Amino acid sequence: MPYDSPTKEGRVYRMVANARRRAEKKGLAFDIDFDYILSIMPDACPIFKKEFDYTGGQGKWSPSIDRKVPGLGYVKGNVRVVSLLANRMMAEATDDELHQFASWVMRTDVLWKERDKPDLLWRGQPVFLPDPETEELSLEVGAWNEGKL
């Protein structure tokens, strides 16, 4: 199978080869192979639910091997396949930072991007806003028109 084939199999071949090089460079354990990654790889990112892009390059929807516990290396049971975007987000931010970011987006960014829509849909989905007193999320339909925002 060609290494540069723009198919699921071609991408798996490249991911395993690249993971092997990273493991050797960092002195990490490595026991995964083509068949193992192919057997655990979903058709879409399990986090964002977007189908993987196999056309080449390193786009945000390209599949990427994630180490659940980075120090354990690339070993069976410790790896999963997610989108490159998800993998980069997890690599760069702590769980608390990701939660803080998501909370901010839900509270702030949604309101500015969609403030002119009376039903507060963001990207086609209902918006859940935090109650100012309890900080619990609740669905606010028409909140903009009612002067709550």
Residue frames as a rotation matrix with the C-alpha (Angstrom) as fourth column:
MET 1
0.582 0.813 0.000 0.00
0.813 -0.582 0.000 0.00
0.000 0.000 -1.000 0.00
PRO 2
-0.071 -0.636 0.768 1.41
0.537 -0.674 -0.508 3.37
0.841 0.376 0.389 -0.94
TYR 3
-0.534 -0.275 -0.799 2.51
0.842 -0.261 -0.473 5.46
-0.078 -0.925 0.371 2.01
ASP 4
-0.927 0.095 -0.362 0.99
-0.081 -0.995 -0.054 8.59
-0.365 -0.021 0.931 0.49
SER 5
-0.668 0.735 0.116 -2.35
0.529 0.359 0.769 7.07
0.524 0.575 -0.629 -0.51
PRO 6
-0.797 0.406 0.446 -5.24
-0.539 -0.813 -0.222 9.47
0.273 -0.417 0.867 0.34
THR 7
0.101 0.798 -0.595 -7.26
-0.129 0.603 0.787 6.68
0.987 -0.003 0.163 1.94
LYS 8
0.809 0.237 0.538 -8.00
-0.558 0.021 0.830 5.56
0.186 -0.971 0.149 5.47
GLU 9
0.869 -0.496 0.002 -5.40
0.483 0.848 0.216 2.80
-0.109 -0.186 0.976 5.14
GLY 10
0.192 -0.822 0.537 -2.79
0.599 -0.335 -0.727 5.19
0.778 0.461 0.428 3.75
ARG 11
0.293 -0.020 0.956 -3.36
-0.518 -0.843 0.141 7.59
0.803 -0.537 -0.257 6.62
VAL 12
0.963 0.067 0.262 -3.11
-0.259 0.508 0.822 4.79
-0.078 -0.859 0.506 9.21
TYR 13
0.600 -0.799 0.052 0.18
0.755 0.542 -0.370 3.66
0.267 0.261 0.928 7.68
ARG 14
-0.030 -0.615 0.788 1.58
0.203 -0.776 -0.598 7.21
0.979 0.142 0.148 7.98
MET 15
0.563 0.296 0.772 0.24
-0.625 -0.459 0.632 7.72
0.541 -0.838 -0.074 11.51
VAL 16
0.978 -0.210 0.003 1.85
0.165 0.776 0.609 4.49
-0.130 -0.595 0.793 12.75
ALA 17
0.310 -0.915 0.258 5.17
0.814 0.116 -0.569 5.27
0.491 0.386 0.781 11.04
ASN 18
0.006 -0.271 0.963 5.21
-0.128 -0.955 -0.268 8.80
0.992 -0.122 -0.040 12.48
ALA 19
0.809 0.327 0.489 4.23
-0.519 0.007 0.854 7.56
0.276 -0.945 0.175 15.95
ARG 20
0.797 -0.580 -0.169 7.09
0.601 0.791 0.118 5.03
0.065 -0.196 0.979 15.84
ARG 21
-0.030 -0.835 0.549 9.58
0.573 -0.465 -0.675 7.83
0.819 0.294 0.493 15.03
ARG 22
0.228 0.169 0.959 8.22
-0.525 -0.808 0.267 10.03
0.820 -0.565 -0.095 17.84
ALA 23
0.984 0.159 0.077 8.40
-0.154 0.560 0.814 7.13
0.086 -0.813 0.576 20.31
GLU 24
0.476 -0.877 -0.069 12.02
0.828 0.474 -0.300 6.39
0.295 0.085 0.952 19.37
LYS 25
-0.115 -0.520 0.846 12.97
0.235 -0.842 -0.486 10.07
0.965 0.143 0.219 19.61
LYS 26
0.176 0.295 0.939 11.31
-0.741 -0.589 0.324 10.48
0.648 -0.753 0.115 23.04
GLY 27
-0.830 -0.551 -0.088 12.25
-0.389 0.683 -0.618 7.06
0.401 -0.479 -0.781 24.40
LEU 28
-0.159 0.876 0.455 8.62
-0.941 0.005 -0.339 5.97
-0.300 -0.482 0.823 24.75
ALA 29
-0.548 0.092 0.832 7.20
0.039 0.996 -0.084 2.46
-0.836 -0.013 -0.549 24.68
PHE 30
-0.216 0.455 -0.864 5.73
-0.951 -0.299 0.080 1.41
-0.222 0.839 0.497 21.33
ASP 31
-0.792 -0.067 0.607 3.75
-0.017 0.996 0.088 -1.74
-0.610 0.060 -0.790 20.49
ILE 32
0.294 0.942 -0.164 1.00
-0.211 -0.103 -0.972 -0.55
-0.932 0.321 0.169 18.13
ASP 33
-0.777 -0.504 0.377 0.81
0.261 0.288 0.921 -1.55
-0.573 0.814 -0.093 14.50
PHE 34
-0.882 0.401 -0.246 -1.22
-0.424 -0.448 0.788 -0.91
0.206 0.799 0.565 11.36
ASP 35
-0.453 0.744 -0.492 -3.84
0.303 0.647 0.700 -3.59
0.839 0.168 -0.518 12.11
TYR 36
-0.440 0.271 -0.856 -4.35
0.891 0.012 -0.454 -2.42
-0.113 -0.962 -0.247 15.69
ILE 37
-0.800 0.125 -0.587 -4.88
-0.045 -0.988 -0.149 1.25
-0.598 -0.093 0.796 14.76
LEU 38
-0.788 0.538 -0.301 -7.16
-0.382 -0.043 0.923 0.27
0.484 0.842 0.239 11.89
SER 39
-0.442 0.623 -0.645 -9.22
0.598 0.741 0.306 -1.88
0.668 -0.251 -0.700 14.29
ILE 40
-0.287 0.318 -0.903 -9.78
0.878 -0.289 -0.381 0.93
-0.383 -0.903 -0.196 16.84
MET 41
-0.951 -0.194 -0.240 -10.17
0.096 -0.925 0.367 3.81
-0.293 0.326 0.899 14.39
PRO 42
0.011 1.000 -0.004 -13.70
0.481 -0.009 -0.877 5.21
-0.877 0.008 -0.481 14.04
ASP 43
-0.002 0.072 0.997 -14.94
0.990 -0.138 0.012 6.86
0.139 0.988 -0.071 10.85
ALA 44
0.421 0.206 0.883 -15.31
0.166 -0.975 0.148 10.20
0.892 0.085 -0.445 12.61
CYS 45
-0.681 -0.644 0.349 -13.73
-0.162 -0.332 -0.929 12.07
0.714 -0.689 0.122 15.49
PRO 46
-0.229 0.619 -0.751 -15.38
0.804 0.555 0.212 10.76
0.548 -0.556 -0.625 18.66
ILE 47
-0.579 -0.043 -0.814 -15.18
0.641 -0.640 -0.423 14.23
-0.503 -0.767 0.398 20.21
PHE 48
-0.672 0.241 -0.701 -16.43
-0.392 -0.918 0.061 16.47
-0.628 0.316 0.711 17.40
LYS 49
0.074 0.742 0.666 -18.43
0.270 0.628 -0.730 13.86
-0.960 0.234 -0.154 15.46
LYS 50
0.514 -0.008 -0.858 -16.88
-0.742 -0.505 -0.440 15.04
-0.430 0.863 -0.265 12.16
GLU 51
0.950 -0.171 0.260 -15.78
0.269 0.869 -0.415 12.51
-0.155 0.465 0.872 9.56
PHE 52
0.165 -0.975 -0.149 -12.03
0.220 -0.111 0.969 12.20
-0.961 -0.192 0.196 9.17
ASP 53
0.856 -0.035 -0.515 -10.36
-0.478 -0.435 -0.764 13.78
-0.197 0.900 -0.389 6.15
TYR 54
0.476 -0.679 0.559 -7.87
0.372 0.731 0.572 11.45
-0.797 -0.064 0.601 4.45
THR 55
0.953 0.023 0.303 -6.97
0.300 -0.244 -0.922 13.70
0.053 0.969 -0.240 1.51
GLY 56
0.086 -0.993 0.078 -3.56
0.837 0.029 -0.547 14.54
0.541 0.113 0.833 2.88
GLY 57
-0.226 -0.263 0.938 -1.99
-0.156 -0.941 -0.302 17.32
0.962 -0.214 0.172 4.82
GLN 58
-0.758 -0.079 -0.647 -2.56
0.611 0.262 -0.747 18.10
0.229 -0.962 -0.150 8.44
GLY 59
-0.402 0.713 0.575 -6.03
-0.243 -0.688 0.684 19.63
0.883 0.135 0.449 8.44
LYS 60
-0.555 0.171 0.814 -8.06
-0.830 -0.178 -0.528 19.88
0.055 -0.969 0.241 11.61
TRP 61
0.532 0.802 0.272 -10.22
-0.801 0.581 -0.147 16.87
-0.276 -0.140 0.951 10.62
SER 62
0.023 -0.618 -0.786 -7.24
-0.572 0.637 -0.517 14.65
0.820 0.461 -0.339 9.82
PRO 63
0.905 0.266 -0.333 -7.08
0.081 0.660 0.747 11.60
0.419 -0.703 0.575 12.09
SER 64
-0.003 -0.899 0.437 -4.41
-0.647 -0.331 -0.687 11.66
0.762 -0.285 -0.581 14.79
ILE 65
0.156 -0.024 -0.987 -3.17
0.520 0.852 0.061 9.14
0.840 -0.523 0.145 17.34
ASP 66
0.270 0.018 0.963 -3.72
-0.669 -0.716 0.201 10.39
0.693 -0.698 -0.181 20.88
ARG 67
-0.542 -0.445 -0.713 -1.96
0.298 0.691 -0.658 8.91
0.786 -0.570 -0.242 23.92
LYS 68
0.561 0.826 -0.053 -4.42
0.302 -0.145 0.942 8.82
0.771 -0.544 -0.331 26.81
VAL 69
0.870 -0.454 -0.195 -1.55
0.093 -0.238 0.967 8.88
-0.485 -0.859 -0.165 29.32
PRO 70
0.823 -0.493 -0.284 1.35
-0.501 -0.393 -0.771 10.46
0.268 0.776 -0.570 27.41
GLY 71
0.025 -0.906 0.423 4.10
-0.987 0.044 0.153 8.94
-0.157 -0.421 -0.893 29.56
LEU 72
0.256 0.134 0.957 2.95
-0.236 0.969 -0.072 5.38
-0.937 -0.208 0.280 28.84
GLY 73
-0.738 -0.643 -0.204 3.79
-0.302 0.046 0.952 5.76
-0.603 0.764 -0.228 25.18
TYR 74
-0.130 0.624 -0.771 2.17
-0.986 0.001 0.167 4.35
0.105 0.782 0.615 22.08
VAL 75
-0.980 -0.176 0.096 0.94
-0.192 0.961 -0.200 1.06
-0.057 -0.214 -0.975 23.48
LYS 76
-0.484 0.841 -0.243 -2.26
0.187 0.370 0.910 -0.89
0.855 0.395 -0.336 22.94
GLY 77
0.163 0.669 -0.725 -4.99
0.936 0.126 0.327 0.33
0.311 -0.733 -0.606 25.25
ASN 78
-0.096 -0.275 -0.957 -3.32
0.654 -0.742 0.148 3.72
-0.750 -0.612 0.251 25.73
VAL 79
-0.939 -0.239 -0.249 -4.03
-0.026 -0.672 0.740 5.15
-0.344 0.701 0.624 22.29
ARG 80
0.139 0.962 0.235 -7.13
0.606 0.105 -0.789 6.32
-0.783 0.252 -0.568 20.49
VAL 81
-0.701 -0.307 0.643 -7.75
0.710 -0.385 0.590 8.07
0.066 0.870 0.488 17.18
VAL 82
0.270 0.711 -0.649 -9.23
0.618 -0.645 -0.449 11.56
-0.738 -0.280 -0.614 17.30
SER 83
0.820 -0.004 0.573 -9.13
0.481 -0.539 -0.692 14.57
0.311 0.843 -0.440 14.98
LEU 84
-0.241 -0.962 0.126 -5.95
0.787 -0.270 -0.554 16.59
0.567 -0.034 0.823 14.83
LEU 85
-0.127 0.285 0.950 -7.91
-0.275 -0.930 0.243 19.54
0.953 -0.231 0.196 16.22
ALA 86
0.865 0.497 0.069 -9.04
-0.226 0.263 0.938 17.54
0.448 -0.827 0.340 19.27
ASN 87
0.543 -0.730 -0.414 -5.54
0.800 0.599 -0.008 16.14
0.254 -0.327 0.910 19.81
ARG 88
-0.397 -0.704 0.589 -3.94
0.472 -0.707 -0.527 19.59
0.787 0.069 0.613 19.67
MET 89
0.229 0.554 0.800 -6.52
-0.476 -0.654 0.589 21.01
0.849 -0.515 0.114 22.06
MET 90
0.967 0.156 -0.203 -5.92
0.073 0.590 0.804 18.19
0.245 -0.792 0.559 24.55
ALA 91
0.263 -0.952 -0.154 -2.15
0.888 0.301 -0.347 18.50
0.377 -0.046 0.925 24.19
GLU 92
-0.449 -0.503 0.739 -2.05
0.347 -0.860 -0.374 22.23
0.824 0.089 0.560 24.73
ALA 93
-0.208 0.477 0.854 -4.61
-0.708 -0.676 0.205 22.73
0.675 -0.562 0.478 27.49
THR 94
-0.993 -0.038 0.115 -5.43
-0.113 0.621 -0.776 21.17
-0.041 -0.783 -0.621 30.82
ASP 95
-0.449 0.889 -0.084 -8.90
0.824 0.449 0.344 19.81
0.344 0.085 -0.935 31.54
ASP 96
-0.005 0.424 -0.906 -9.59
0.744 -0.603 -0.287 22.91
-0.668 -0.676 -0.312 33.65
GLU 97
-0.675 -0.306 -0.672 -8.46
-0.154 -0.832 0.533 25.22
-0.722 0.463 0.514 30.84
LEU 98
-0.919 0.388 0.068 -10.67
0.196 0.300 0.933 23.42
0.342 0.871 -0.352 28.31
HIS 99
-0.153 0.895 -0.419 -13.63
0.987 0.163 -0.011 23.66
0.058 -0.415 -0.908 30.69
GLN 100
-0.180 0.019 -0.984 -12.98
0.402 -0.911 -0.091 27.33
-0.898 -0.412 0.156 31.30
PHE 101
-0.930 -0.209 -0.301 -12.75
-0.187 -0.435 0.881 27.97
-0.315 0.876 0.366 27.56
ALA 102
-0.693 0.719 0.042 -15.98
0.542 0.482 0.688 26.07
0.475 0.500 -0.724 26.83
SER 103
-0.028 0.686 -0.727 -17.81
0.938 -0.233 -0.256 27.91
-0.345 -0.690 -0.637 29.60
TRP 104
-0.460 -0.221 -0.860 -16.62
0.059 -0.974 0.219 31.26
-0.886 0.050 0.461 28.28
VAL 105
-0.994 0.104 -0.038 -17.72
-0.040 -0.021 0.999 30.39
0.103 0.994 0.025 24.73
MET 106
-0.405 0.901 -0.156 -21.14
0.826 0.434 0.360 29.32
0.392 0.016 -0.920 25.95
ARG 107
0.096 0.442 -0.892 -21.57
0.816 -0.548 -0.184 32.49
-0.570 -0.710 -0.414 28.04
THR 108
-0.031 -0.281 -0.959 -19.95
-0.005 -0.960 0.281 35.13
-0.999 0.014 0.028 25.87
ASP 109
-0.866 -0.469 -0.175 -19.04
-0.159 -0.074 0.984 34.29
-0.475 0.880 -0.011 22.32
VAL 110
-0.564 0.734 0.378 -22.44
0.824 0.533 0.195 32.84
-0.058 0.421 -0.905 21.49
LEU 111
0.263 0.740 -0.619 -24.16
0.681 -0.597 -0.424 36.03
-0.684 -0.310 -0.661 22.50
TRP 112
-0.138 -0.389 -0.911 -22.03
-0.299 -0.860 0.412 38.27
-0.944 0.329 0.002 20.30
LYS 113
-0.957 -0.285 0.053 -22.16
-0.049 0.341 0.939 36.06
-0.285 0.896 -0.340 17.23
GLU 114
-0.657 0.749 0.083 -25.88
0.614 0.468 0.635 35.43
0.437 0.469 -0.768 17.34
ARG 115
-0.791 0.316 -0.524 -27.33
0.335 -0.492 -0.803 38.38
-0.512 -0.811 0.284 19.23
ASP 116
-0.686 0.545 -0.482 -29.61
-0.702 -0.670 0.243 39.37
-0.191 0.505 0.842 16.35
LYS 117
-0.614 0.488 -0.620 -31.35
-0.062 0.754 0.654 36.00
0.787 0.440 -0.432 16.23
PRO 118
-0.058 0.669 0.741 -34.50
-0.854 -0.418 0.310 36.07
0.517 -0.615 0.596 18.35
ASP 119
0.872 0.461 -0.163 -34.42
-0.329 0.800 0.501 32.37
0.361 -0.384 0.850 19.23
LEU 120
0.311 -0.855 0.414 -30.71
-0.907 -0.136 0.399 32.32
-0.285 -0.500 -0.818 20.17
LEU 121
0.935 -0.148 0.322 -29.60
0.228 0.947 -0.228 29.52
-0.271 0.287 0.919 17.93
TRP 122
0.261 -0.919 -0.297 -25.86
-0.800 -0.378 0.467 29.18
-0.541 0.115 -0.833 17.48
ARG 123
-0.727 -0.532 -0.434 -24.77
-0.686 0.534 0.494 27.12
-0.031 0.657 -0.753 14.51
GLY 124
-0.258 0.755 -0.603 -28.27
-0.479 0.442 0.759 25.67
0.839 0.485 0.248 14.40
GLN 125
-0.338 0.084 -0.937 -28.26
0.652 0.739 -0.169 24.52
0.678 -0.669 -0.304 18.03
PRO 126
0.749 0.623 0.226 -30.17
0.239 -0.571 0.785 25.99
0.619 -0.534 -0.576 21.01
VAL 127
-0.272 -0.859 0.433 -28.02
-0.148 -0.407 -0.901 28.04
0.951 -0.309 -0.016 23.34
PHE 128
0.531 0.321 -0.785 -27.73
0.707 0.344 0.618 27.11
0.468 -0.883 -0.044 27.00
LEU 129
0.024 -0.470 0.883 -26.95
-0.163 -0.873 -0.460 30.12
0.986 -0.133 -0.097 29.16
PRO 130
-0.632 -0.277 -0.724 -25.81
0.624 0.371 -0.687 30.16
0.459 -0.886 -0.061 32.78
ASP 131
0.603 0.798 -0.024 -28.35
0.583 -0.420 0.696 31.42
0.545 -0.433 -0.718 35.29
PRO 132
0.070 -0.657 0.751 -26.73
-0.180 -0.748 -0.638 34.52
0.981 -0.091 -0.171 36.83
GLU 133
0.388 0.139 0.911 -27.63
-0.893 -0.189 0.409 33.44
0.229 -0.972 0.051 40.38
THR 134
0.754 0.020 0.657 -26.96
-0.351 0.857 0.376 29.69
-0.556 -0.514 0.653 40.29
GLU 135
-0.248 -0.862 -0.442 -24.47
-0.847 -0.028 0.531 29.39
-0.470 0.506 -0.723 37.39
GLU 136
-0.271 0.231 0.934 -26.54
0.255 0.953 -0.162 26.41
-0.928 0.194 -0.317 36.17
LEU 137
-0.977 -0.089 -0.195 -27.07
-0.167 -0.260 0.951 26.15
-0.135 0.961 0.240 32.44
SER 138
-0.160 0.966 0.203 -30.61
0.325 0.246 -0.913 26.61
-0.932 -0.081 -0.353 31.18
LEU 139
-0.515 0.063 0.855 -32.16
0.857 0.003 0.516 26.92
0.030 0.998 -0.056 27.76
GLU 140
-0.296 0.380 -0.876 -33.09
0.158 -0.885 -0.437 30.52
-0.942 -0.268 0.202 27.09
VAL 141
-0.376 0.265 0.888 -35.36
0.927 0.100 0.363 30.93
0.007 0.959 -0.283 24.08
GLY 142
0.370 0.542 0.755 -35.99
0.612 -0.753 0.240 34.50
0.699 0.373 -0.610 23.06
ALA 143
0.279 -0.301 -0.912 -33.78
0.902 -0.242 0.356 35.85
-0.328 -0.922 0.204 25.85
TRP 144
-0.781 -0.600 0.173 -32.40
0.620 -0.711 0.331 38.57
-0.075 0.366 0.928 23.60
ASN 145
-0.425 0.694 0.582 -35.87
0.255 -0.525 0.812 39.89
0.869 0.493 0.047 22.76
GLU 146
0.577 0.677 -0.457 -36.93
0.601 0.027 0.799 39.77
0.554 -0.735 -0.391 26.39
GLY 147
0.570 -0.403 0.716 -34.06
-0.433 -0.888 -0.156 42.06
0.698 -0.221 -0.681 27.40
LYS 148
0.974 -0.209 0.082 -32.23
0.038 0.513 0.858 39.40
-0.222 -0.833 0.507 29.42
LEU 149
0.322 -0.904 0.280 -29.01
0.927 0.362 0.102 39.82
-0.194 0.226 0.955 27.43
